[in-house]
């Protein structure tokens, strides 16, 4: 009986959340962003490449961003933005900062480019996230756009190129947080496993999200101290 009740609850939650997502998408974007689009460069066995484009529920995004501080002076970029659900959420909630997205899958990225064109604060780039200079941004968001090996390479790129502190917000990252813990300069400002938000099931299994801070000056100091001790 408990399993049956659980299945019914998941089904009801899923339908209600998807309906709310579609209605909100159409109000902000003029179209639904719900449909999942398969990745074009993933090798799951090797852990290399990107993942499918799947839009996060607005309800989950609202909970995640309740733990993030954004001001007018910030510039946020959603890495692997897909059709732009994160940007739509930020516009809906009237966050004052500049918001950007980058998407490797051109067919998906064009959808985000088209609907964001009417919003002056938003910009969507189509291309390789590894070719971007992240010194132009203060906040990065990642909804698991990379498989583990590529995720580690991305973190290393940030460490090699950033010259100022950033905040990195990642979710669906339960298999990825271990690659960032204990790296010099990185701190988990907030971390939580979430299955329900306000009673609604946002995922079949608990989903992790983490708010990281990274300071390249601290990283360099720790590495220098380690070299001196050696």
Protein Blocks (a to p, Z undefined) as FASTA:
>chain_A
ZZmmmmmmmmmmmmmmmmmmmmmmmmmnopafkbccddfbbcfknopacdddddddfklm
mmmmmmcccdfkbccddehklnolmmmmmmmnopabdcddddfblmlmmmmmmmmmmpmk
bccdeddfklpcfklpcbdcdehkbcfklmmmmmmmmmmmpcbdcddddehklmmmmmmg
opahiacfbdcddfbgghiafbfbdcddddddddfklmmmmmmmmmmmZZ
